[in-house]
Amino acid sequence: MRWALVKVCLAVTTMVVVAFAVPLGLVVKEMARDRAFSNAERTAAALGPTLSITTDRDELARALATAQTGGEDRISVYVPAAGGKPAIRLGEQRVAADKLHISRARIADVPGGSVWLQPIAVSTGKIAVVEVYVPEAEVTNGVTTAWIVLAGVGIALIIGSVAVADRLGVRMVEPAQRLVGAAHELGEGRLGARVPEDGPTELRLAAVAFNSMADQVVQLLANERELAADLSHRLRTPLTVLRLNAASLGEGTAAEQTRVAVAQLEREVDTIIRTARDAKPRTAAAGPGAGCDAAEVIRERMDFWSALAEDEGRKVRVAGVDRPVRIPVARGDLVAALDALLGNVFRHTPEGTAFAVDVHSAEDAVIVLVSDAGPGILDPEAAMARGKGSGTDGSTGLGLDIVRRLAESTGGDVRIGSSVLGGTEVRIWVQLDGRGPREGRRGRGHRGRRERRGRAATINRSRSLP
């Protein structure tokens, strides 16, 4: 591209220079010729007054000597014979006498140059001719210098245009080369490859598109890793059941082998989760008409966990699920979130610890409260941070993150606090108006946050009443 641009600019500039320099050079040559013969005409006209008064040879010789310019023998005079007087020829004659019978001025070619022939009427009634010699060097005086100057200017213009074209080519080629290099890097797996968004508009737009594509590739890979982490985390629920059942098998070789296998499987799942949790996930909001009945899902999952709770002597309370509660969340995502929270209760609280699940509906939101009577969470902010975990063995830190992403996908949020049971309370705020996280938060503003805090406080006060 760079060399092609240089060649195009070279060809165009050369044609322009030739189109202007050649005619200009011819004009300069013609101007030099006109200047030389104009001087010769003025010199010949200087003898006109003398010839119109007298044809005396001596007088004409003195006038001729006075009019001589540019060297000797440049001017000659021819007066034809008249009244018995012979013809007068003064100066070096370069044109034969028989060719001097003219009625108007003209130019005649002679060896070494040209002559200007100027007819002048004399007192005898005849036509005298003044001959002014113009050497070839005078006709072309200054033409060579002018042509050299024109050629120099033309060459300078061509060199300058080529230099400018080369710089423009570099400005166009370098962004393209950077784009190609970044594409190769991205193809080799270096996901941090990006292109500076500069250069011509088209290449800048290409760089913007490439960077956007690279971000999408990174995000897609992150989503794939996140999906692997989430699916692996969902395995924690059946693993918890297996671990609890294995603990009740008593002593024996088979029981011990079962417990060892379950422990090994838990370690493998933890390894998969920790390996896949590097990238930040992106949860898409549910589309119009999508969602599930939260009350039905909660009843189903509580039936599942109640069996385990009965084995461990835990008291269970469920409220607010006696009527349908539609939320804009996929059923599988809500199941995963509930299993993550309830699994944490079984995993991180002693046997016999009570827990409860409450559902509260409002006009534009649904609040799901999962509370327990356990020791609580020492650092709620760290627990909400992805991958931090609770600090205990076997914690991958993805459970609360799954819950948080579910709530934020609807424009809601998740809060961790103290429950009325004395332990931890996880409050899931699910927005019902279908706005995404950013739009929902920006649209509601501070007033919306104050309303949520007020309603949450009302709900907490109502739950604390006997």
C-alpha positions in Angstrom: 0.0 0.0 0.0 2.8 2.4 0.9 4.7 1.8 -2.4 1.5 1.9 -4.4 0.6 5.3 -2.9 4.1 6.6 -3.7 3.9 5.4 -7.3 0.5 7.0 -7.8 1.7 10.3 -6.3 4.9 10.2 -8.4 2.9 9.7 -11.6 0.4 12.4 -10.8 3.0 14.9 -9.8 5.1 14.2 -12.8 2.2 14.7 -15.2 1.3 18.0 -13.4 4.9 19.2 -13.6 5.2 18.3 -17.3 1.8 19.9 -18.1 2.9 23.2 -16.5 6.7 23.3 -16.9 6.9 22.5 -20.7 4.4 25.2 -21.8 6.0 27.6 -19.3 9.5 26.9 -20.7 8.2 27.5 -24.3 6.7 30.8 -23.1 10.0 31.8 -21.5 11.8 31.0 -24.8 9.3 33.1 -26.8 9.6 36.0 -24.4 13.3 36.0 -24.8 13.0 36.1 -28.6 10.5 38.9 -28.4 12.7 40.9 -26.1 15.7 40.5 -28.4 13.8 41.7 -31.6 12.0 44.4 -29.7 15.4 45.8 -28.8 16.5 45.5 -32.4 13.3 47.3 -33.5 14.0 50.2 -31.1 17.6 50.4 -32.4 16.5 50.6 -36.0 13.8 53.2 -35.2 16.5 55.4 -33.7 17.9 56.1 -37.2 14.5 57.0 -38.6 14.7 60.8 -37.9 18.1 61.1 -39.5 17.1 59.2 -42.7 13.9 61.2 -43.0 16.0 64.5 -43.0 19.1 63.6 -45.0 20.8 60.9 -47.0 24.3 62.4 -46.8 26.8 59.6 -46.3 28.8 61.3 -43.6 25.7 62.3 -41.6 24.4 58.8 -41.9 27.8 57.3 -40.8 27.8 59.5 -37.7 24.2 58.5 -36.8 25.1 54.9 -37.4 28.1 55.1 -35.1 26.0 56.6 -32.4 23.3 53.9 -32.7 25.6 51.0 -32.5 24.8 48.8 -29.4 25.8 45.4 -28.3 29.1 45.4 -30.3 30.4 46.6 -33.6 28.8 46.0 -37.0 25.4 45.2 -35.5 23.6 47.9 -37.6 23.8 48.6 -41.3 22.0 51.0 -43.6 21.0 50.6 -47.2 19.8 53.6 -49.2 18.8 52.8 -52.8 20.1 54.9 -55.7 18.0 58.0 -56.7 18.4 61.1 -58.8 21.7 60.0 -60.3 23.2 59.3 -56.9 24.6 55.8 -56.3 23.2 53.5 -53.6 24.6 54.0 -50.1 25.6 51.0 -48.0 26.9 51.6 -44.5 27.9 48.8 -42.0 28.3 45.1 -42.6 25.5 43.9 -44.9 24.3 40.4 -44.1 21.3 40.4 -46.6 21.8 40.7 -50.3 20.7 44.1 -51.8 18.1 42.5 -54.1 16.3 41.2 -50.9 16.1 44.7 -49.3 13.3 45.9 -51.5 10.6 45.6 -48.8 7.7 47.7 -47.7 7.3 46.5 -44.1 9.5 45.2 -41.3 10.4 41.6 -41.2 12.9 39.1 -39.8 15.5 37.3 -42.0 17.6 34.3 -40.9 21.4 34.7 -41.5 24.4 32.6 -40.4 24.9 32.9 -36.6 21.5 34.5 -35.9 18.8 36.7 -37.4 18.5 40.3 -38.7 15.7 42.8 -38.2 14.9 44.7 -41.4 13.2 48.0 -40.8 12.1 50.0 -43.9 12.2 53.9 -43.5 11.1 56.4 -46.1 13.8 59.0 -47.0 13.7 62.5 -48.5 14.4 61.2 -52.0 11.1 59.3 -52.0 12.8 56.0 -51.9 12.6 53.3 -49.1 15.8 52.9 -47.1 16.3 49.7 -45.0 18.0 49.6 -41.6 19.4 46.2 -40.9 20.0 45.2 -37.2 21.8 41.9 -36.5 20.6 39.8 -33.6 22.9 37.0 -32.6 21.5 33.6 -31.7 22.9 33.9 -28.2 20.9 37.1 -27.6 17.7 35.4 -28.9 18.1 32.6 -26.3 19.6 34.8 -23.5 18.3 33.6 -20.1 16.3 30.7 -21.6 18.7 28.0 -20.3 18.7 29.5 -16.8 14.9 29.7 -16.7 14.6 26.1 -17.9 17.1 24.9 -15.2 15.1 26.8 -12.6 11.8 25.2 -13.9 13.4 21.8 -13.9 14.7 22.3 -10.4 11.3 23.4 -9.2 9.6 20.5 -10.9 12.1 18.0 -9.4 11.6 19.6 -6.0 7.9 19.3 -6.3 8.2 15.6 -7.3 10.5 14.8 -4.4 8.3 16.7 -2.0 5.2 14.9 -3.2 6.9 11.6 -3.0 8.0 12.4 0.6 4.5 13.5 1.6 3.0 10.3 0.0 5.5 8.2 1.8 4.6 9.8 5.1 0.9 9.4 4.4 1.6 5.8 3.4 3.4 5.2 6.7 0.5 6.8 8.6 -1.9 4.4 6.8 0.3 1.3 6.8 1.5 1.4 10.5 -2.0 1.2 11.9 -2.8 -1.6 9.5 0.4 -3.5 10.5 -0.5 -3.0 14.2 -3.9 -4.4 13.4 -2.4 -7.4 11.7 0.0 -8.0 14.5 -2.7 -7.8 17.1 -4.8 -10.2 15.2 -1.9 -12.7 15.1 -1.4 -12.2 18.8 -5.1 -12.8 19.5 -5.0 -15.8 17.3 -2.0 -17.2 19.3 -4.0 -16.9 22.5 -2.6 -13.6 23.9 -6.0 -12.2 24.9 -4.6 -8.9 26.1 -3.7 -7.8 22.5 -5.3 -4.5 21.6 -4.7 -1.9 18.9 -4.2 1.9 19.5 -7.3 3.7 18.1 -5.5 6.2 16.0 -4.6 6.9 12.3 -7.1 7.6 9.5 -10.8 7.4 10.2 -11.4 4.1 8.5 -8.4 2.4 10.2 -9.4 4.0 13.5 -12.9 2.5 13.2 -11.3 -0.8 12.3 -9.2 -0.6 15.4 -12.3 0.2 17.5 -14.1 -2.8 16.0 -11.1 -5.1 16.6 -10.8 -4.0 20.2 -14.5 -4.5 20.7 -14.2 -8.0 19.1 -11.2 -8.8 21.3 -13.2 -7.7 24.4 -16.1 -9.9 23.3 -13.8 -12.9 22.8 -12.3 -12.4 26.3 -15.8 -12.0 27.7 -17.0 -15.2 25.9 -14.1 -17.2 27.2 -14.7 -15.8 30.7 -18.4 -16.7 30.4 -17.4 -20.2 29.3 -15.1 -20.5 32.3 -17.8 -19.1 34.5 -20.3 -21.6 33.2 -17.9 -24.3 34.1 -17.4 -22.9 37.6 -21.2 -22.5 38.1 -22.0 -26.0 36.9 -19.2 -27.3 39.1 -20.6 -25.4 42.0 -24.0 -26.9 41.5 -22.4 -30.2 42.1 -21.7 -29.1 45.7 -25.4 -29.7 46.6 -25.5 -33.4 45.8 -22.0 -33.8 47.2 -23.2 -32.3 50.5 -26.0 -34.9 50.6 -23.5 -37.7 49.9 -21.2 -36.4 52.6 -24.0 -36.3 55.1 -25.3 -39.7 54.1 -21.7 -41.1 54.2 -21.3 -39.8 57.7 -24.3 -41.8 58.8 -23.0 -45.1 57.4 -21.2 -45.9 60.6 -17.9 -47.9 60.7 -16.7 -50.3 58.2 -14.5 -50.6 55.1 -17.3 -49.7 52.6 -18.4 -46.8 54.7 -14.8 -45.5 54.9 -14.2 -46.0 51.2 -17.4 -44.0 50.5 -16.3 -41.1 52.7 -12.9 -41.1 51.1 -14.5 -41.0 47.6 -16.8 -38.2 48.5 -13.9 -36.2 50.0 -11.9 -36.8 46.9 -14.8 -35.8 44.7 -15.3 -32.6 46.7 -11.6 -31.7 46.2 -11.8 -32.3 42.5 -14.9 -30.1 42.2 -13.1 -27.4 44.2 -10.1 -27.6 41.9 -12.4 -27.1 38.9 -14.1 -24.1 40.4 -10.8 -22.4 41.4 -9.3 -23.0 38.0 -12.3 -21.6 36.2 -13.0 -18.6 38.4 -10.4 -16.2 37.0 -12.6 -14.3 34.7 -15.4 -12.0 35.8 -18.8 -13.3 34.6 -21.5 -11.5 32.8 -25.1 -12.5 33.6 -27.8 -11.5 31.0 -31.1 -10.2 32.3 -34.1 -12.4 31.5 -36.1 -11.4 28.5 -39.8 -10.4 28.5 -42.0 -13.2 29.6 -39.2 -15.2 31.0 -39.1 -16.2 34.7 -40.5 -18.6 37.2 -42.7 -19.0 40.3 -40.3 -18.3 43.2 -42.8 -19.8 45.7 -43.0 -23.1 43.8 -39.2 -23.3 43.5 -38.7 -22.5 47.2 -41.2 -25.1 48.2 -39.6 -27.7 46.0 -36.1 -27.0 47.3 -37.2 -26.8 50.9 -38.7 -30.2 50.6 -35.4 -31.5 49.4 -33.4 -29.9 52.2 -35.9 -30.6 54.9 -35.0 -34.3 54.8 -31.4 -33.5 55.5 -32.4 -30.9 58.1 -34.5 -33.6 59.9 -31.5 -36.0 60.0 -29.4 -33.2 61.6 -32.1 -32.0 64.0 -32.5 -28.6 62.4 -35.6 -26.6 62.8 -36.9 -25.3 59.5 -39.4 -22.4 58.8 -40.8 -21.3 55.4 -43.1 -18.3 55.0 -44.6 -16.4 52.1 -44.8 -19.3 49.6 -48.5 -20.0 50.0 -49.3 -18.0 46.8 -47.5 -17.7 43.4 -44.7 -15.2 43.2 -43.5 -14.5 39.7 -39.9 -13.2 39.3 -37.9 -12.5 36.0 -35.3 -15.2 36.8 -34.8 -18.5 35.1 -35.8 -21.5 37.2 -32.4 -23.1 37.0 -30.7 -19.9 38.2 -33.0 -19.6 41.2 -32.5 -23.2 42.0 -28.7 -22.8 41.9 -28.9 -19.7 44.1 -31.1 -21.3 46.7 -29.0 -24.5 46.8 -25.9 -22.4 47.2 -27.4 -20.5 50.2 -28.9 -23.5 51.9 -25.8 -25.6 51.2 -23.8 -23.0 53.0 -26.1 -23.3 56.0 -25.5 -27.0 56.2 -21.8 -26.7 55.4 -20.9 -23.8 57.7 -23.2 -24.2 60.7 -23.2 -26.9 63.4 -25.8 -29.7 63.3 -29.1 -28.7 65.0 -28.8 -25.0 63.8 -32.2 -23.7 62.8 -32.8 -21.8 59.5 -35.6 -20.1 57.7 -36.7 -18.9 54.2 -39.1 -16.0 53.9 -40.6 -14.5 50.8 -42.0 -10.9 50.8 -43.7 -9.5 47.7 -44.0 -5.8 46.8 -45.3 -3.9 43.7 -41.9 -3.7 42.0 -39.7 -6.2 43.9 -39.6 -9.6 45.6 -37.4 -10.1 48.7 -36.1 -13.6 49.6 -34.6 -13.9 53.1 -32.5 -16.9 54.0 -31.5 -16.7 57.7 -30.0 -19.1 60.2 -29.0 -19.3 63.9 -25.4 -20.1 63.3 -22.2 -18.2 64.2 -22.7 -15.6 61.4 -20.2 -14.3 58.8 -17.3 -12.3 60.2 -16.6 -10.3 57.1 -19.7 -9.9 54.9 -17.9 -7.8 52.3 -15.2 -10.4 51.7 -17.9 -13.1 51.5 -19.6 -11.1 48.7 -16.4 -10.7 46.7 -16.0 -13.4 44.1 -13.5 -16.1 44.9 -12.9 -15.0 48.5 -14.9 -17.7 50.1 -15.6 -17.8 53.8 -12.1 -18.7 54.8 -12.9 -22.3 55.6 -11.8 -25.4 54.0 -13.8 -26.4 50.9 -15.2 -22.9 50.3 -14.7 -21.6 46.7 -16.5 -18.3 47.3 -18.8 -18.8 44.3 -22.1 -19.4 46.2 -22.8 -15.9 47.2 -21.5 -14.6 43.9 -24.0 -16.7 42.1 -26.7 -15.2 44.2 -25.4 -11.7 43.7 -25.4 -12.1 39.9 -28.9 -13.4 39.9 -30.2 -10.4 41.8 -28.1 -7.8 39.8 -29.4 -9.3 36.5 -32.8 -8.0 37.4 -31.6 -4.6 38.8 -31.7 -5.8 42.4 -28.9 -6.6 44.9 -27.9 -8.8 47.8 -27.2 -7.8 51.4 -25.7 -9.8 54.3 -26.7 -8.9 57.8 -27.7 -10.3 61.2 -30.9 -12.4 61.3 -33.6 -12.5 64.0 -32.4 -16.1 64.7 -29.1 -14.8 65.8 -27.0 -15.8 62.9 -26.6 -14.7 59.3 -29.3 -13.3 57.1 -28.9 -13.1 53.3 -31.4 -10.7 51.7 -32.0 -11.2 47.9 -33.7 -8.2 46.3 -35.2 -9.2 42.9 -36.5 -6.3 40.8 -39.7 -6.9 38.9 -39.7 -4.1 36.3 -37.3 -6.0 34.0 -34.6 -3.3 33.9 -31.0 -4.3 33.8 -28.6 -3.6 36.7 -27.3 -0.3 35.3 -30.5 1.0 34.0 -32.5 0.0 37.0 -30.1 1.7 39.4 -29.7 4.8 37.4 -33.4 5.2 36.8 -34.4 4.8 40.5 -31.6 7.0 41.9 -31.3 7.9 45.6 -35.0 7.9 46.1 -35.3 4.3 44.9 -32.5 3.2 47.3 -34.2 5.0 50.2 -37.5 3.3 49.4 -35.8 -0.1 49.3 -34.1 0.6 52.6 -37.4 1.7 54.1 -39.3 -1.3 52.9 -36.5 -3.6 54.0 -36.6 -2.0 57.5 -40.3 -2.5 57.6 -40.0 -6.1 56.6 -37.3 -6.7 59.2 -39.5 -5.1 61.9 -42.5 -7.2 60.9 -40.4 -10.4 61.1 -39.1 -9.5 64.6 -42.6 -9.1 66.0 -44.0 -12.1 67.9 
